Amino acid sequence: MVIDFRNSTVFPERLRDDRSGFSVDVIIYCPKSDENTIGWYDYNELQWLFLCRQAIDETFIWRYPIDGIDNNKKIISWLKN
């Protein structure tokens, strides 16, 4: 299965249902540091936000979670690796 990652200069088009100005959660991968995290795009501030403390390089890639591959247990396990 080929998983389609997108460049950090491409922003998620799916917004949260609460109309808060944030995209839905996406899975982030930073090849330079080999870091994984969850992130979202803040359309009010025009910036990426990440659920992590480490610095994420500007060259990260992202993708939407995929049904059947990404569930809570798998994502938690994936983030710990």
Residue pairs with C-beta under 8 A, 6 or more apart in sequence:
1 69
3 63
3 66
3 69
4 63
5 29
5 61
5 62
5 63
6 61
6 62
6 63
7 61
8 48
8 58
8 59
8 60
8 61
8 62
11 23
11 41
11 43
12 23
12 24
12 26
12 40
12 41
12 62
12 64
13 23
14 23
14 24
14 64
15 21
15 22
15 23
15 24
15 43
16 22
16 23
16 24
21 42
21 43
21 44
22 40
22 41
22 42
22 43
22 49
23 40
23 41
23 42
23 43
24 40
24 64
25 38
25 39
25 40
25 65
26 38
26 39
26 40
26 41
26 62
26 63
26 64
26 65
27 36
27 38
27 39
27 62
27 63
27 64
27 65
27 70
27 75
28 35
28 36
28 37
28 38
28 39
28 50
28 56
28 60
28 61
28 62
29 35
29 36
29 60
29 61
29 62
30 36
30 37
30 56
30 57
30 59
30 60
30 61
31 59
31 60
31 61
32 57
32 59
33 54
33 56
33 57
35 52
35 54
35 56
36 78
36 79
36 81
37 50
37 51
37 52
37 54
37 56
37 79
38 50
38 51
38 52
38 75
38 79
39 48
39 49
39 50
39 51
39 56
39 62
40 48
40 49
41 47
41 48
41 49
42 48
42 49
48 56
50 56
65 75
